Amino acid sequence: ESVHTDTLRVDYIVLQSHFDRGGEDFQEYRLSTNSFVDTVENLTVLQVQLDGIDIRNIKTRFGLATERNNTYLKFESRAVYDTSGNPSDDVILLVSNYTSDTTGPTVLTWSLDLNSEVITVNFNEPIAVNTVDATGLIALSHPNSTSSHQLSGASTDGSDDFFIQLTLSRSDLNVIKMIEDLWTSNETAYLTVQSHFISDQAGQPVQPAVRIPVTLFIS
């Protein structure tokens, strides 16, 4: 039936991983008021545009809305009113149509701290830290330079987030120090990212990027 779109309380909408609460793997997230009604079709279909913070919080909850079977929508009572002024009832529904994430994460910026021997890479969406493969990173001294080194490995103890911090291996550091003008200053620090470097939580590999200049360099 038709509803009054301006009565919709987006913060009365909760995403759930299961129909019933409870269990160690149960996840839920209540939408914030920053998300809003974007499209209306005949007052019977409402499309909500998710806010960036909501997207981040959903994607960092493992097992929530990663496939149709763990995407339930709970409308709390009075989430919306019909055109006669009657409030909606409390209801939980399994999503009818689910479109999976088919776009890999994008590298936004990266920084290098040679004091702590750490690389920090920032992404546009949460990544799965357990998929990291440091051989997907190539150190460059200049966009057109032949001075380069493909990393052989690195360690990380971070969690799934919009960034990852990698501690460089001793062998890679020794090789980098032996190559003239490679990662010696802000002007000689570039990074190429290959698709096998890391994936997001939907299993999509990072989008390749070449010759990314460093944002912050600490020697």
MDTraj code that builds the backbone (N, CA, C; nanometers):
import mdtraj as md
import numpy as np

residues = "GLU SER VAL HIS THR ASP THR LEU ARG VAL ASP TYR ILE VAL LEU GLN SER HIS PHE ASP ARG GLY GLY GLU ASP PHE GLN GLU TYR ARG LEU SER THR ASN SER PHE VAL ASP THR VAL GLU ASN LEU THR VAL LEU GLN VAL GLN LEU ASP GLY ILE ASP ILE ARG ASN ILE LYS THR ARG PHE GLY LEU ALA THR GLU ARG ASN ASN THR TYR LEU LYS PHE GLU SER ARG ALA VAL TYR ASP THR SER GLY ASN PRO SER ASP ASP VAL ILE LEU LEU VAL SER ASN TYR THR SER ASP THR THR GLY PRO THR VAL LEU THR TRP SER LEU ASP LEU ASN SER GLU VAL ILE THR VAL ASN PHE ASN GLU PRO ILE ALA VAL ASN THR VAL ASP ALA THR GLY LEU ILE ALA LEU SER HIS PRO ASN SER THR SER SER HIS GLN LEU SER GLY ALA SER THR ASP GLY SER ASP ASP PHE PHE ILE GLN LEU THR LEU SER ARG SER ASP LEU ASN VAL ILE LYS MET ILE GLU ASP LEU TRP THR SER ASN GLU THR ALA TYR LEU THR VAL GLN SER HIS PHE ILE SER ASP GLN ALA GLY GLN PRO VAL GLN PRO ALA VAL ARG ILE PRO VAL THR LEU PHE ILE SER".split()
xyz = np.array([
    [0.0834, -0.1184, 0.0000],
    [0.0000, 0.0000, 0.0000],
    [0.0878, 0.1247, 0.0000],
    [0.0266, 0.2384, -0.0280],
    [0.1009, 0.3633, -0.0370],
    [0.1363, 0.4160, 0.1013],
    [0.2516, 0.4833, 0.1100],
    [0.2964, 0.5394, 0.2369],
    [0.3342, 0.6856, 0.2172],
    [0.3400, 0.7555, 0.3289],
    [0.3903, 0.8929, 0.3282],
    [0.5423, 0.8866, 0.3375],
    [0.6099, 0.9239, 0.2320],
    [0.7555, 0.9111, 0.2301],
    [0.8230, 0.9967, 0.3364],
    [0.7636, 1.1100, 0.3688],
    [0.8292, 1.1986, 0.4655],
    [0.8137, 1.1508, 0.6093],
    [0.7406, 1.0390, 0.6296],
    [0.7277, 0.9838, 0.7645],
    [0.8287, 0.8719, 0.7909],
    [0.9045, 0.8330, 0.6893],
    [0.9982, 0.7227, 0.7065],
    [1.1084, 0.7587, 0.8058],
    [1.1270, 0.6742, 0.9069],
    [1.2359, 0.6881, 1.0020],
    [1.3450, 0.5886, 0.9641],
    [1.4471, 0.6377, 0.8965],
    [1.5533, 0.5481, 0.8503],
    [1.6222, 0.4804, 0.9684],
    [1.6301, 0.5499, 1.0817],
    [1.6952, 0.4917, 1.1986],
    [1.6089, 0.3866, 1.2681],
    [1.4913, 0.3581, 1.2126],
    [1.4084, 0.2466, 1.2595],
    [1.4300, 0.1225, 1.1730],
    [1.5280, 0.1287, 1.0844],
    [1.5597, 0.0165, 0.9961],
    [1.6902, -0.0469, 1.0437],
    [1.6860, -0.1796, 1.0640],
    [1.8015, -0.2523, 1.1151],
    [1.8353, -0.3660, 1.0203],
    [1.9620, -0.3746, 0.9809],
    [2.0100, -0.4896, 0.9038],
    [2.0500, -0.5995, 1.0004],
    [2.0078, -0.7238, 0.9717],
    [2.0421, -0.8380, 1.0558],
    [2.0985, -0.9504, 0.9698],
    [2.1883, -1.0281, 1.0294],
    [2.2465, -1.1411, 0.9573],
    [2.1581, -1.2650, 0.9645],
    [2.0684, -1.2701, 1.0646],
    [1.9768, -1.3827, 1.0815],
    [1.8386, -1.3292, 1.1182],
    [1.7401, -1.4151, 1.0988],
    [1.6041, -1.3762, 1.1358],
    [1.5930, -1.3616, 1.2868],
    [1.6508, -1.4575, 1.3603],
    [1.6445, -1.4559, 1.5063],
    [1.7744, -1.4006, 1.5642],
    [1.7612, -1.3254, 1.6712],
    [1.8782, -1.2749, 1.7411],
    [1.9461, -1.3882, 1.8169],
    [2.0693, -1.3653, 1.8545],
    [2.1412, -1.4649, 1.9316],
    [2.2398, -1.5418, 1.8455],
    [2.3280, -1.6118, 1.9106],
    [2.4302, -1.6859, 1.8391],
    [2.5571, -1.6036, 1.8248],
    [2.6717, -1.6712, 1.8259],
    [2.7990, -1.6003, 1.8207],
    [2.8188, -1.5249, 1.6902],
    [2.7571, -1.5747, 1.5823],
    [2.7791, -1.5125, 1.4520],
    [2.6699, -1.4125, 1.4138],
    [2.5802, -1.3804, 1.5077],
    [2.4746, -1.2843, 1.4785],
    [2.5322, -1.1435, 1.4696],
    [2.4943, -1.0725, 1.3635],
    [2.5381, -0.9348, 1.3446],
    [2.4168, -0.8485, 1.3120],
    [2.4223, -0.7233, 1.3519],
    [2.3161, -0.6299, 1.3182],
    [2.3722, -0.4887, 1.3101],
    [2.3006, -0.4046, 1.2373],
    [2.3414, -0.2642, 1.2287],
    [2.2191, -0.1780, 1.2028],
    [2.2026, -0.0772, 1.2871],
    [2.0926, 0.0169, 1.2714],
    [2.1387, 0.1339, 1.1843],
    [2.0616, 0.1656, 1.0804],
    [2.0971, 0.2759, 0.9926],
    [2.0934, 0.4083, 1.0679],
    [2.1779, 0.4992, 1.0264],
    [2.1802, 0.6313, 1.0878],
    [2.0866, 0.7251, 1.0125],
    [2.0618, 0.8382, 1.0712],
    [1.9747, 0.9364, 1.0066],
    [2.0445, 1.0058, 0.8906],
    [2.1734, 0.9751, 0.8694],
    [2.2446, 1.0333, 0.7555],
    [2.2030, 0.9684, 0.6240],
    [2.1536, 0.8440, 0.6304],
    [2.0979, 0.7808, 0.5116],
    [1.9601, 0.8404, 0.4858],
    [1.9187, 0.8411, 0.3601],
    [1.7950, 0.9127, 0.3280],
    [1.7224, 0.8469, 0.2110],
    [1.5921, 0.8799, 0.1976],
    [1.5112, 0.8296, 0.0872],
    [1.5575, 0.8976, -0.0412],
    [1.5996, 0.8163, -0.1374],
    [1.6562, 0.8701, -0.2614],
    [1.5575, 0.8614, -0.3773],
    [1.4793, 0.7540, -0.3827],
    [1.3886, 0.7315, -0.4950],
    [1.2538, 0.6836, -0.4437],
    [1.1483, 0.7329, -0.5035],
    [1.0127, 0.6916, -0.4686],
    [0.9404, 0.6466, -0.5946],
    [0.8766, 0.5291, -0.5882],
    [0.8003, 0.4780, -0.7009],
    [0.6561, 0.4548, -0.6571],
    [0.5687, 0.5419, -0.6999],
    [0.4250, 0.5267, -0.6760],
    [0.3902, 0.5174, -0.5271],
    [0.4781, 0.5704, -0.4424],
    [0.4570, 0.5739, -0.2971],
    [0.4496, 0.4360, -0.2344],
    [0.4845, 0.3309, -0.3107],
    [0.4837, 0.1954, -0.2549],
    [0.6236, 0.1358, -0.2482],
    [0.7180, 0.1940, -0.3203],
    [0.8564, 0.1469, -0.3204],
    [0.9483, 0.2625, -0.2825],
    [1.0214, 0.2456, -0.1752],
    [1.1155, 0.3478, -0.1304],
    [1.2583, 0.2964, -0.1469],
    [1.3455, 0.3804, -0.1985],
    [1.4867, 0.3453, -0.2116],
    [1.5677, 0.4365, -0.1208],
    [1.6434, 0.3757, -0.0317],
    [1.7218, 0.4514, 0.0654],
    [1.8672, 0.4562, 0.0201],
    [1.9216, 0.5767, 0.0129],
    [2.0624, 0.5953, -0.0192],
    [2.1439, 0.5882, 0.1102],
    [2.2335, 0.4885, 0.1177],
    [2.3121, 0.4706, 0.2388],
    [2.4213, 0.5758, 0.2500],
    [2.4388, 0.6263, 0.3694],
    [2.5468, 0.7205, 0.3980],
    [2.6799, 0.6463, 0.4021],
    [2.7898, 0.7166, 0.3747],
    [2.9215, 0.6542, 0.3732],
    [2.9580, 0.5891, 0.5045],
    [2.9199, 0.6512, 0.6167],
    [2.9489, 0.5933, 0.7475],
    [2.8709, 0.4639, 0.7666],
    [2.7459, 0.4624, 0.7211],
    [2.6666, 0.3396, 0.7305],
    [2.7294, 0.2284, 0.6473],
    [2.7746, 0.2621, 0.5273],
    [2.8382, 0.1621, 0.4411],
    [2.9612, 0.1045, 0.5097],
    [3.0414, 0.1918, 0.5673],
    [3.1627, 0.1455, 0.6368],
    [3.1267, 0.0507, 0.7512],
    [3.0297, 0.0901, 0.8335],
    [2.9949, 0.0092, 0.9490],
    [2.9339, -0.1249, 0.9100],
    [2.8607, -0.1277, 0.8008],
    [2.8041, -0.2538, 0.7536],
    [2.9143, -0.3452, 0.7031],
    [3.0057, -0.2895, 0.6246],
    [3.1106, -0.3720, 0.5637],
    [3.2131, -0.4222, 0.6648],
    [3.2241, -0.3569, 0.7787],
    [3.3191, -0.4023, 0.8796],
    [3.2554, -0.4988, 0.9799],
    [3.1300, -0.5363, 0.9562],
    [3.0657, -0.6392, 1.0384],
    [3.0660, -0.7696, 0.9593],
    [3.1605, -0.8563, 0.9936],
    [3.1792, -0.9803, 0.9195],
    [3.0525, -1.0656, 0.9246],
    [3.0091, -1.1105, 0.8076],
    [2.8922, -1.1980, 0.8009],
    [2.7600, -1.1258, 0.7920],
    [2.7637, -0.9944, 0.7719],
    [2.6400, -0.9171, 0.7583],
    [2.6301, -0.8603, 0.6170],
    [2.5221, -0.8942, 0.5487],
    [2.4921, -0.8403, 0.4154],
    [2.6028, -0.8686, 0.3135],
    [2.6670, -0.9855, 0.3262],
    [2.7674, -1.0247, 0.2270],
    [2.7083, -1.1171, 0.1206],
    [2.5873, -1.1653, 0.1452],
    [2.5139, -1.2489, 0.0505],
    [2.3661, -1.2447, 0.0879],
    [2.2828, -1.3002, 0.0026],
    [2.1382, -1.2913, 0.0275],
    [2.0994, -1.3555, 0.1604],
    [2.1613, -1.4700, 0.1932],
    [2.1180, -1.5467, 0.3097],
    [2.1541, -1.4825, 0.4433],
    [2.2399, -1.3801, 0.4447],
    [2.2680, -1.3123, 0.5720],
    [2.2287, -1.1645, 0.5658],
    [2.1251, -1.1387, 0.4850],
    [2.0759, -1.0016, 0.4720],
    [1.9263, -0.9973, 0.5031],
    [1.8955, -0.9666, 0.6285],
    [1.7577, -0.9488, 0.6726],
    [1.7363, -0.8008, 0.7051],
    [1.6167, -0.7540, 0.6759],
    [1.5818, -0.6147, 0.7032],
    [1.4706, -0.6111, 0.8073],
    [1.4991, -0.5454, 0.9172],
    [1.3991, -0.5311, 1.0231],
    [1.3439, -0.3893, 1.0206],
    [1.2117, -0.3792, 1.0018],
    [1.1421, -0.2513, 1.0134],
    [1.0739, -0.2502, 1.1494],
    [1.1189, -0.1616, 1.2356],
    [1.0552, -0.1519, 1.3659],
    [0.9203, -0.0821, 1.3519],
    [0.8327, -0.1079, 1.4445],
    [0.6997, -0.0470, 1.4387],
    [0.7111, 0.1050, 1.4337],
    [0.6256, 0.1652, 1.3559],
    [0.6208, 0.3096, 1.3345],
    [0.7402, 0.3617, 1.2521],
    [0.8007, 0.2697, 1.1752],
    [0.9100, 0.3129, 1.0877],
    [0.8573, 0.4028, 0.9770],
    [0.7316, 0.3818, 0.9380],
    [0.6699, 0.4628, 0.8336],
    [0.5182, 0.4577, 0.8528],
    [0.4495, 0.5572, 0.7984],
    [0.3027, 0.5629, 0.8099],
    [0.2419, 0.5601, 0.6708],
    [0.1242, 0.4940, 0.6608],
    [0.0569, 0.4913, 0.5308],
    [-0.0186, 0.6223, 0.5086],
    [-0.0813, 0.6333, 0.3927],
    [-0.1468, 0.7593, 0.3559],
    [-0.2709, 0.7876, 0.4401],
    [-0.3151, 0.6881, 0.5184],
    [-0.4281, 0.7091, 0.6093],
    [-0.3814, 0.7419, 0.7505],
    [-0.2505, 0.7461, 0.7701],
    [-0.1963, 0.7812, 0.9007],
    [-0.1733, 0.6643, 0.9927],
    [-0.1802, 0.5412, 0.9395],
    [-0.1586, 0.4229, 1.0220],
    [-0.0111, 0.3843, 1.0225],
    [0.0452, 0.3531, 1.1399],
    [0.1868, 0.3176, 1.1479],
    [0.2123, 0.1753, 1.0996],
    [0.3334, 0.1526, 1.0526],
    [0.3726, 0.0184, 1.0099],
    [0.3967, -0.0696, 1.1317],
    [0.3857, -0.2017, 1.1107],
    [0.4105, -0.2975, 1.2174],
    [0.5584, -0.3372, 1.2187],
    [0.5975, -0.4000, 1.3282],
    [0.7322, -0.4551, 1.3389],
    [0.7407, -0.5786, 1.2501],
    [0.8410, -0.5821, 1.1598],
    [0.8520, -0.6937, 1.0665],
    [0.9983, -0.7167, 1.0320],
    [1.0349, -0.8447, 1.0087],
    [1.1695, -0.8822, 0.9659],
    [1.1571, -0.9597, 0.8354],
    [1.2292, -0.9165, 0.7330],
    [1.2179, -0.9776, 0.6002],
    [1.3547, -1.0156, 0.5463],
    [1.3624, -1.1316, 0.4836],
    [1.4817, -1.1682, 0.4083],
    [1.4810, -1.0900, 0.2783],
    [1.5963, -1.0349, 0.2402],
    [1.6026, -0.9537, 0.1199],
    [1.5553, -1.0340, -0.0013],
    [1.4807, -0.9695, -0.0902],
    [1.4291, -1.0364, -0.2097],
    [1.5314, -1.0364, -0.3221],
    [1.5922, -0.9217, -0.3461],
    [1.6912, -0.9092, -0.4527],
    [1.8232, -0.8620, -0.3923],
    [1.9283, -0.9353, -0.4204],
    [2.0588, -0.9024, -0.3651],
    [2.1610, -0.8931, -0.4775],
    [2.2273, -0.7794, -0.4868],
    [2.3346, -0.7613, -0.5845],
    [2.4664, -0.7562, -0.5094],
    [2.5529, -0.8515, -0.5374],
    [2.6782, -0.8612, -0.4628],
    [2.7773, -0.7537, -0.5061],
    [2.8751, -0.7336, -0.4221],
    [2.9822, -0.6371, -0.4489],
    [3.0761, -0.6965, -0.5529],
    [3.0868, -0.6335, -0.6684],
    [3.1721, -0.6854, -0.7755],
    [3.2875, -0.5903, -0.8074],
    [3.3034, -0.4862, -0.7277],
    [3.4090, -0.3882, -0.7516],
    [3.5141, -0.3984, -0.6424],
    [3.6376, -0.4155, -0.6831],
    [3.7462, -0.4266, -0.5876],
    [3.7797, -0.2941, -0.5238],
    [3.8479, -0.2965, -0.4097],
    [3.8864, -0.1725, -0.3420],
    [3.9888, -0.0932, -0.4221],
    [3.9933, 0.0356, -0.3978],
    [4.0868, 0.1259, -0.4643],
    [4.1833, 0.1840, -0.3615],
    [4.3102, 0.1897, -0.3969],
    [4.4086, 0.2540, -0.3101],
    [4.3927, 0.4048, -0.3218],
    [4.3763, 0.4706, -0.2084],
    [4.3622, 0.6165, -0.2069],
    [4.4966, 0.6851, -0.1876],
    [4.5666, 0.6464, -0.0820],
    [4.6971, 0.7057, -0.0512],
    [4.7837, 0.5999, 0.0158],
    [4.9129, 0.6304, 0.0258],
    [5.0013, 0.5445, 0.1043],
    [5.1102, 0.6298, 0.1682],
    [5.1626, 0.5828, 0.2791],
    [5.2688, 0.6541, 0.3490],
    [5.3784, 0.5557, 0.3888],
    [5.4968, 0.6109, 0.4118],
    [5.6134, 0.5287, 0.4431],
    [5.6882, 0.5886, 0.5615],
    [5.7082, 0.5071, 0.6637],
    [5.7836, 0.5481, 0.7819],
    [5.9031, 0.4540, 0.7958],
    [6.0203, 0.5011, 0.7534],
    [6.1392, 0.4169, 0.7588],
    [6.1936, 0.4043, 0.9001],
    [6.1535, 0.4931, 0.9900],
    [6.1934, 0.4792, 1.1303],
    [6.1322, 0.3536, 1.1912],
    [6.0031, 0.3366, 1.1680],
    [5.9333, 0.2181, 1.2196],
    [5.9279, 0.1049, 1.1176],
    [5.9781, 0.1339, 0.9953],
    [5.9840, 0.0341, 0.8874],
    [5.8442, -0.0152, 0.8496],
    [5.7511, 0.0803, 0.8417],
    [5.6106, 0.0464, 0.8177],
    [5.5561, 0.1217, 0.6958],
    [5.4803, 0.0496, 0.6129],
    [5.4031, 0.1088, 0.5038],
    [5.2566, 0.1097, 0.5461],
    [5.1886, 0.2211, 0.5263],
    [5.0450, 0.2299, 0.5514],
    [4.9745, 0.2569, 0.4188],
    [4.8797, 0.1726, 0.3842],
    [4.8043, 0.1878, 0.2601],
    [4.6580, 0.2112, 0.2945],
    [4.5985, 0.3166, 0.2388],
    [4.4593, 0.3526, 0.2662],
    [4.3707, 0.3201, 0.1465],
    [4.2515, 0.2688, 0.1746],
    [4.1584, 0.2237, 0.0712],
    [4.0247, 0.2974, 0.0813],
    [3.9438, 0.2807, -0.0213],
    [3.8123, 0.3452, -0.0229],
    [3.7046, 0.2595, 0.0416],
    [3.7404, 0.1384, 0.0851],
    [3.6455, 0.0498, 0.1519],
    [3.7239, -0.0475, 0.2400],
    [3.6569, -0.1131, 0.3343],
    [3.7276, -0.2068, 0.4218],
    [3.7866, -0.3236, 0.3438],
    [3.9050, -0.3661, 0.3841],
    [3.9708, -0.4782, 0.3189],
    [3.9799, -0.5962, 0.4161],
    [4.0077, -0.7131, 0.3605],
    [4.0235, -0.8338, 0.4411],
    [4.1721, -0.8549, 0.4657],
    [4.2168, -0.8274, 0.5863],
    [4.3598, -0.8273, 0.6154],
    [4.4222, -0.9652, 0.5963],
    [4.3420, -1.0730, 0.6098],
    [4.3978, -1.2069, 0.5953],
    [4.4248, -1.2457, 0.4503],
    [4.3933, -1.1551, 0.3558],
    [4.4199, -1.1843, 0.2146],
    [4.5457, -1.1144, 0.1644],
    [4.6174, -1.0450, 0.2505],
    [4.7317, -0.9651, 0.2073],
    [4.8439, -1.0523, 0.1514],
    [4.9029, -1.0069, 0.0426],
    [5.0193, -1.0700, -0.0200],
    [5.1125, -0.9570, -0.0619],
    [5.2164, -0.9347, 0.0185],
    [5.3044, -0.8193, -0.0028],
    [5.3788, -0.8245, -0.1355],
    [5.3852, -0.9411, -0.2001],
    [5.4515, -0.9474, -0.3311],
    [5.3730, -0.8704, -0.4363],
    [5.2539, -0.8244, -0.4008],
    [5.1743, -0.7429, -0.4916],
    [5.2124, -0.5956, -0.4884],
    [5.3184, -0.5616, -0.4147],
    [5.3653, -0.4234, -0.4063],
    [5.5042, -0.4114, -0.4682],
    [5.5227, -0.3057, -0.5462],
    [5.6519, -0.2786, -0.6091],
    [5.6957, -0.1380, -0.5719],
    [5.8156, -0.1273, -0.5151],
    [5.8731, 0.0026, -0.4782],
    [5.9406, 0.0638, -0.6005],
    [5.9123, 0.1930, -0.6230],
    [5.9716, 0.2659, -0.7352],
    [6.0333, 0.3949, -0.6838],
    [6.1370, 0.4418, -0.7542],
    [6.2011, 0.5672, -0.7148],
    [6.1481, 0.6862, -0.7931],
    [6.0836, 0.6583, -0.9073],
    [6.0337, 0.7660, -0.9935],
    [5.9346, 0.7042, -1.0908],
    [5.8348, 0.7787, -1.1373],
    [5.7361, 0.7219, -1.2302],
    [5.7984, 0.6559, -1.3534],
    [5.9083, 0.7114, -1.4035],
    [5.9702, 0.6575, -1.5242],
    [6.1029, 0.5878, -1.4969],
    [6.1294, 0.5583, -1.3707],
    [6.2576, 0.5009, -1.3334],
    [6.2578, 0.3488, -1.3461],
    [6.3755, 0.2947, -1.3725],
    [6.3932, 0.1493, -1.3747],
    [6.4384, 0.0977, -1.2378],
    [6.4616, 0.1888, -1.1443],
    [6.4995, 0.1501, -1.0083],
    [6.3740, 0.1067, -0.9329],
    [6.3648, -0.0216, -0.9095],
    [6.2445, -0.0742, -0.8451],
    [6.2770, -0.2016, -0.7691],
    [6.1840, -0.2409, -0.6850],
    [6.1997, -0.3660, -0.6109],
    [6.0621, -0.4196, -0.5734],
    [6.0363, -0.5432, -0.6093],
    [5.9115, -0.6094, -0.5712],
    [5.9299, -0.6692, -0.4321],
    [5.8405, -0.6329, -0.3410],
    [5.8526, -0.6834, -0.2048],
    [5.8386, -0.8352, -0.2017],
    [5.9123, -0.8956, -0.1103],
    [5.9081, -1.0411, -0.0964],
    [5.8173, -1.0856, 0.0168],
    [5.7847, -0.9926, 0.1045],
    [5.6982, -1.0264, 0.2168],
    [5.6894, -0.9113, 0.3149],
    [5.5936, -0.9212, 0.4065],
    [5.5752, -0.8214, 0.5112],
    [5.4817, -0.8806, 0.6147],
    [5.4804, -0.8226, 0.7329],
    [5.3927, -0.8720, 0.8386],
    [5.2927, -0.7651, 0.8777],
    [5.1786, -0.8085, 0.9268],
    [5.0763, -0.7162, 0.9740],
    [4.9979, -0.7822, 1.0855],
    [4.9563, -0.7034, 1.1825],
    [4.8739, -0.7563, 1.2919],
    [4.7461, -0.6750, 1.3068],
    [4.7094, -0.6051, 1.1987],
    [4.5905, -0.5213, 1.2020],
    [4.4629, -0.6006, 1.1826],
    [4.3512, -0.5295, 1.1844],
    [4.2201, -0.5899, 1.1636],
    [4.1582, -0.5317, 1.0363],
    [4.0488, -0.5890, 0.9919],
    [3.9819, -0.5420, 0.8714],
    [3.9388, -0.3974, 0.8893],
    [3.9852, -0.3122, 0.8000],
    [3.9536, -0.1701, 0.8111],
    [3.9782, -0.1044, 0.6755],
    [3.9747, 0.0287, 0.6747],
    [3.9970, 0.1039, 0.5519],
    [4.1466, 0.1234, 0.5228],
    [4.2308, 0.0694, 0.6075],
    [4.3749, 0.0818, 0.5862],
    [4.4444, -0.0436, 0.6368],
    [4.5688, -0.0595, 0.5926],
    [4.6495, -0.1700, 0.6421],
    [4.7907, -0.1184, 0.6647],
    [4.8529, -0.1640, 0.7719],
    [4.9904, -0.1292, 0.8022],
    [5.0773, -0.2540, 0.7880],
    [5.1816, -0.2419, 0.7074],
    [5.2707, -0.3537, 0.6806],
    [5.4093, -0.3225, 0.7342],
    [5.4646, -0.4135, 0.8112],
    [5.6029, -0.4013, 0.8569],
    [5.6932, -0.4689, 0.7550],
    [5.7835, -0.3908, 0.6968],
    [5.8708, -0.4425, 0.5920],
    [5.9654, -0.5494, 0.6460],
    [5.9971, -0.6465, 0.5620],
    [6.0911, -0.7512, 0.6015],
    [6.2333, -0.6966, 0.5980],
    [6.3193, -0.7581, 0.6753],
    [6.4580, -0.7144, 0.6798],
    [6.5261, -0.7305, 0.5443],
    [6.4942, -0.8383, 0.4738],
    [6.5564, -0.8607, 0.3429],
    [6.5152, -0.7541, 0.2425],
    [6.3880, -0.7144, 0.2438],
    [6.3427, -0.6086, 0.1530],
    [6.4085, -0.4754, 0.1873],
    [6.4194, -0.4449, 0.3152],
    [6.4828, -0.3197, 0.3557],
    [6.6289, -0.3146, 0.3108],
    [6.6984, -0.4269, 0.3221],
    [6.8384, -0.4303, 0.2803],
    [6.8528, -0.4069, 0.1304],
    [6.7632, -0.4676, 0.0519],
    [6.7681, -0.4492, -0.0933],
    [6.7362, -0.3048, -0.1300],
    [6.6335, -0.2483, -0.0678],
    [6.5932, -0.1102, -0.0971],
    [6.7067, -0.0131, -0.0651],
    [6.7768, -0.0365, 0.0446],
    [6.8872, 0.0520, 0.0831],
    [7.0042, 0.0431, -0.0148],
    [7.0162, -0.0697, -0.0845],
    [7.1259, -0.0880, -0.1783],
    [7.0992, -0.0241, -0.3139],
    [6.9721, 0.0058, -0.3418],
    [6.9364, 0.0648, -0.4705],
    [6.9406, 0.2166, -0.4584],
    [7.0199, 0.2776, -0.5420],
    [7.0400, 0.4214, -0.5354],
    [6.9099, 0.4977, -0.5599],
    [6.8828, 0.5943, -0.4742],
    [6.7678, 0.6836, -0.4882],
    [6.6323, 0.6124, -0.4814],
    [6.6267, 0.4972, -0.4199],
    [6.4980, 0.4294, -0.4034],
    [6.4478, 0.4487, -0.2609],
    [6.3358, 0.5176, -0.2486],
    [6.2718, 0.5434, -0.1202],
    [6.3681, 0.6135, -0.0233],
    [6.4358, 0.7152, -0.0746],
    [6.5273, 0.7919, 0.0093],
    [6.4704, 0.9276, 0.0480],
    [6.3617, 0.9672, -0.0176],
    [6.3003, 1.0970, 0.0105],
    [6.1573, 1.0966, -0.0404],
    [6.0886, 1.2065, -0.0141],
    [5.9516, 1.2204, -0.0616],
    [5.9441, 1.2162, -0.2138],
    [6.0510, 1.2622, -0.2797],
    [6.0530, 1.2678, -0.4262],
    [6.0907, 1.1349, -0.4904],
    [6.1398, 1.0398, -0.4107],
    [6.1842, 0.9120, -0.4687],
    [6.1052, 0.7936, -0.4136],
    [5.9837, 0.8196, -0.3707],
    [5.9004, 0.7129, -0.3137],
    [5.7691, 0.7004, -0.3906],
    [5.7603, 0.5972, -0.4707],
    [5.6397, 0.5648, -0.5474],
    [5.6069, 0.4178, -0.5248],
    [5.4810, 0.3833, -0.5504],
    [5.4357, 0.2467, -0.5250],
    [5.3445, 0.2002, -0.6378],
    [5.3677, 0.0782, -0.6849],
    [5.2769, 0.0144, -0.7801],
    [5.2059, -0.0993, -0.7086],
    [5.0751, -0.1062, -0.7252],
    [4.9918, -0.2060, -0.6583],
    [4.9361, -0.3023, -0.7631],
    [4.9593, -0.4312, -0.7411],
    [4.9061, -0.5343, -0.8290],
    [4.7819, -0.5981, -0.7664],
    [4.7011, -0.6596, -0.8502],
    [4.5689, -0.7068, -0.8056],
    [4.5753, -0.8140, -0.6982],
    [4.6861, -0.8879, -0.6878],
    [4.6910, -0.9941, -0.5870],
    [4.7393, -0.9435, -0.4511],
    [4.7592, -0.8131, -0.4371],
    [4.8061, -0.7571, -0.3106],
    [4.7077, -0.7823, -0.1968],
    [4.5791, -0.7563, -0.2219],
    [4.4803, -0.7713, -0.1152],
    [4.3400, -0.7700, -0.1765],
    [4.2423, -0.8184, -0.1015],
    [4.1033, -0.8212, -0.1474],
    [4.0133, -0.7581, -0.0425],
    [3.8907, -0.7248, -0.0854],
    [3.7940, -0.6737, 0.0117],
    [3.7209, -0.7901, 0.0771],
    [3.6230, -0.7600, 0.1602],
    [3.5552, -0.8650, 0.2357],
    [3.4606, -0.9473, 0.1505],
    [3.4359, -0.9027, 0.0277],
    [3.3548, -0.9812, -0.0651],
    [3.4427, -1.0666, -0.1556],
    [3.5737, -1.0616, -0.1333],
    [3.6649, -1.1412, -0.2128],
    [3.7093, -1.0769, -0.3422],
    [3.6747, -0.9502, -0.3618],
    [3.7144, -0.8801, -0.4839],
    [3.8563, -0.8243, -0.4679],
    [3.9458, -0.8543, -0.5636],
    [4.0843, -0.8073, -0.5525],
    [4.0965, -0.6568, -0.5712],
    [4.1992, -0.6009, -0.5121],
    [4.2243, -0.4577, -0.5236],
    [4.2471, -0.4206, -0.6697],
    [4.2036, -0.3028, -0.7062],
    [4.2236, -0.2556, -0.8424],
    [4.3690, -0.2124, -0.8600],
    [4.4337, -0.2629, -0.9638],
    [4.5750, -0.2291, -0.9855],
    [4.5934, -0.0785, -1.0018],
    [4.7068, -0.0299, -0.9530],
    [4.7413, 0.1121, -0.9647],
    [4.8925, 0.1221, -0.9808],
    [4.9367, 0.2078, -1.0678],
    [5.0799, 0.2180, -1.0957],
    [5.1340, 0.3551, -1.0575],
    [5.2562, 0.3527, -1.0071],
    [5.3329, 0.4740, -0.9796],
    [5.2566, 0.5749, -0.8927],
    [5.2103, 0.5280, -0.7753],
    [5.1394, 0.6157, -0.6823],
    [5.2421, 0.6909, -0.5978],
    [5.2412, 0.8234, -0.5990],
    [5.3374, 0.8978, -0.5168],
    [5.3034, 0.8864, -0.3686],
    [5.4055, 0.8852, -0.2853],
    [5.3849, 0.8753, -0.1415],
    [5.3168, 1.0027, -0.0909],
    [5.2294, 0.9887, 0.0082],
    [5.1624, 1.1040, 0.0678],
    [5.2417, 1.1583, 0.1874],
    [5.2973, 1.0663, 0.2651],
    [5.3777, 1.1062, 0.3811],
    [5.5022, 1.0188, 0.3858],
    [5.6176, 1.0840, 0.3937],
    [5.7453, 1.0109, 0.3975],
    [5.8213, 1.0513, 0.5232],
    [5.8601, 0.9506, 0.6039],
    [5.9384, 0.9733, 0.7244],
    [6.0654, 0.8903, 0.7124],
    [6.1789, 0.9559, 0.7143],
    [6.3063, 0.8849, 0.6979],
    [6.3668, 0.8497, 0.8334],
])
top = md.Topology()
chain = top.add_chain()
for i, resn in enumerate(residues, 1):
    res = top.add_residue(resn, chain, resSeq=i)
    for name in ("N", "CA", "C"):
        top.add_atom(name, md.element.get_by_symbol(name[0]), res)
traj = md.Trajectory(xyz[None], top)
